[in-house]
Amino acid sequence: MGLEGKVEEELEINSPADKFYKRLSYELHHLPDASPDKVQGAEIHEGDWVTHGSVKLWNYTIDGVQEVFKEKVEIDEENKTMTMVAVGGHILEQYKAYKIVYQVFPRGESGTLKISLIYEKFKETDGEPHKYLRFLVNLFKDLDNHLTPKQGFSSKS
């Protein structure tokens, strides 16, 4: 196997796919509301929250360790795809290059989220980023739960 690789996973989402994609591509700064144990905050370094090419710095906790991720965003509205290209942070201490690609596929009232991590290792013996993929799957399950309308709750006694 070479130094470049990709790990991926698909996740069924229960929330409306368009709402989920909107949150991923334009409202990601609300992510700490959905999963405060995983993401503690984000700030803009260049641009804004919605413009292609904007740079953001994320503070998150993975496996009990606090890390930062500085990324440049690329948005493909037509294909409901968002790419976060690592430009700084802890991940670039482990990988020479690293990209997170999210794509939302609407299916009726819900949909599927495909998460791909595309990376380049420094050396052949470096591991694949499975813990980061697991982190993202759990993070987006939290977001899906946050965006899914709650059923069976009533204000009547």
Order of alpha helices (4+ residues) and beta strands (2+ residues): beta-alpha-alpha-beta-beta-beta-beta-alpha-beta-beta-alpha
